[in-house]
Amino acid sequence: MITVRSALPDDAPELVRLRDVMVASMKHLPTTPDPSGGWKPLAEKILRTALDGGDASGPVFGVFVVDDDERPGRLAACAVGTLEQRLPGPGHPDGLFGFVFNICTDPDRRRRGYARACTEALLAWFDEKGATRLDLHASSLGQDLYRDLGFTEYSTALSRTTPR
């Protein structure tokens, strides 16, 4: 049986490590990655704050993890998402939208159901919060899992990246 738990503030460094693993596997990114890792301290700070009760002005995070039983202190997998208040509309009367943006399993821990278990916990969290729409951008590694969990193609997203 897979044990999924809510992440704690002390999990932030491991969550950043797994995010780095995920980003490295996404060869199709439209931006040039920061090879210096300059994004990592801010990512860790944001996660620590969110996992320690959050900031009333910031997004609400849902973060679920599976511990690596063979390597104490490490995470085997995670699923991270945010809940965002948007304007209500006919299909979304409360205007609560979720965005799934960080599902990752350590490469040597894949094919054990960890990502599915974490993602199912995240989806249950979104349901509990009342989100009426969930969005994500999937890598080729995760597309089958997300489709199996009910995600479908919705539209062609347009994005604009502002260089720093």
C-alpha positions in Angstrom: 0.0 0.0 0.0 1.2 3.5 -0.9 1.1 6.1 1.9 0.5 9.6 0.7 0.7 12.5 3.1 0.4 16.2 3.0 3.8 17.9 2.6 5.4 19.7 5.5 7.6 22.9 5.5 10.7 20.7 5.9 9.8 18.9 2.6 10.5 22.1 0.6 14.1 21.3 -0.4 13.0 17.8 -1.6 10.0 19.3 -3.5 12.4 21.7 -5.2 14.7 18.8 -6.1 11.8 16.9 -7.6 10.7 20.0 -9.5 14.2 20.2 -11.0 13.9 16.5 -12.0 10.6 17.3 -13.7 11.9 20.4 -15.5 14.9 18.5 -16.8 12.6 15.9 -18.3 10.5 18.5 -20.2 12.6 19.1 -23.3 9.8 21.0 -25.0 9.9 24.0 -22.7 9.7 27.3 -24.7 12.1 29.1 -22.4 15.8 28.7 -21.8 16.3 27.0 -18.5 18.4 28.7 -15.8 21.5 26.5 -15.6 22.6 28.3 -12.4 19.6 27.1 -10.5 18.9 30.6 -9.4 15.2 29.9 -9.2 15.6 27.2 -6.5 16.0 29.4 -3.3 12.8 31.4 -4.2 10.9 28.2 -5.0 11.9 26.7 -1.6 10.9 29.9 0.2 7.5 30.0 -1.5 6.9 26.3 -0.7 8.0 26.7 3.0 5.7 29.7 3.4 2.8 27.9 1.7 3.3 24.7 3.7 3.6 26.6 7.0 0.1 28.1 6.7 0.5 30.3 3.7 0.3 34.0 3.0 -3.2 35.5 2.9 -2.3 37.4 -0.2 -0.8 34.4 -2.1 -2.2 31.3 -3.7 -3.5 28.3 -1.7 -1.2 25.3 -2.3 -2.1 21.6 -2.2 1.0 19.5 -1.9 1.0 15.7 -1.5 4.0 13.4 -1.3 5.2 9.8 -1.0 8.3 9.3 1.2 11.1 7.2 -0.2 11.2 4.2 2.2 14.7 3.2 0.9 16.2 6.6 1.3 15.2 8.3 4.6 14.7 12.0 4.3 14.0 11.9 0.5 10.7 12.0 -1.3 9.9 9.5 -4.0 7.1 11.5 -5.6 5.0 14.6 -5.3 1.9 16.4 -6.7 1.6 20.1 -6.3 -1.3 22.4 -7.3 -2.8 25.8 -6.5 -6.3 26.9 -6.0 -7.1 30.3 -7.5 -10.1 32.5 -7.1 -11.3 33.8 -10.5 -14.5 35.5 -11.4 -17.5 33.2 -11.3 -19.3 32.3 -14.5 -22.1 30.0 -15.6 -20.0 26.8 -15.6 -18.1 27.8 -12.5 -20.5 29.5 -10.0 -17.8 29.9 -7.3 -15.0 30.8 -9.6 -12.6 28.4 -8.0 -10.0 27.0 -10.4 -7.2 24.6 -9.8 -3.9 24.4 -11.5 -1.8 21.2 -11.3 1.8 22.2 -12.0 4.3 19.8 -10.4 3.8 16.1 -10.5 7.1 14.2 -10.4 8.5 10.8 -9.4 12.2 10.1 -9.0 13.3 8.3 -12.1 14.4 5.2 -10.2 11.0 5.1 -8.3 8.7 5.3 -11.4 6.1 2.7 -12.4 5.1 2.0 -8.8 1.9 4.1 -8.7 3.4 6.9 -6.6 2.5 9.7 -9.1 -1.1 8.4 -9.4 -1.5 8.2 -5.6 -0.2 11.7 -5.1 -2.3 13.0 -8.0 -5.5 11.3 -6.7 -4.8 13.0 -3.2 -4.4 16.3 -5.0 -7.6 15.9 -7.0 -9.5 14.9 -3.8 -8.1 18.1 -2.2 -9.4 20.2 -5.1 -12.8 18.5 -4.8 -12.9 19.3 -1.1 -12.1 22.9 -1.8 -14.8 23.2 -4.4 -12.7 23.7 -7.5 -14.9 23.4 -10.6 -12.2 23.3 -13.2 -8.6 22.0 -13.1 -5.9 22.7 -15.7 -2.5 21.3 -16.3 0.2 21.2 -18.9 1.3 17.6 -19.3 4.6 16.2 -20.4 4.5 13.1 -22.6 5.5 11.0 -19.5 2.3 12.0 -17.7 -0.4 12.2 -20.4 -1.7 8.7 -20.0 -2.1 9.1 -16.3 -3.9 12.4 -16.6 -6.3 11.1 -19.3 -7.0 8.1 -17.1 -7.9 10.5 -14.2 -10.4 12.3 -16.4 -8.4 15.2 -18.0 -9.1 15.9 -21.6 -7.8 18.3 -24.3 -9.6 21.6 -23.7 -8.1 24.2 -25.9 -4.9 25.5 -27.4 -3.2 27.6 -24.7 -1.4 30.7 -25.7 1.4 32.0 -23.5 3.7 34.9 -23.4 7.1 34.7 -21.6 8.7 37.9 -20.6 12.5 37.6 -20.6 14.2 38.8 -17.4 
